[in-house]
């Protein structure tokens, strides 16, 4: 029973590390220094977060104008 749980954990860990590696390759982050990666990721998370906040805030306004 333990080997199954350990195997699932390894599979999930391997999946996550593969996705991180693919993200770094797609964005060319693999060639940056750690502080540059952190800065880039902070800016990206901020932009995505602000985009979601804007959609959450203004989507009801747009729909109410369309339906009125």
Buried (B, 14 or more C-beta within 10 A) or exposed (E): EEEEEEEEEEEEEEEEEEEEEEEBEEEEBEEBEEEEBEEBEEEEEEEEEEEEEEEEEEEEEEEEEEEE
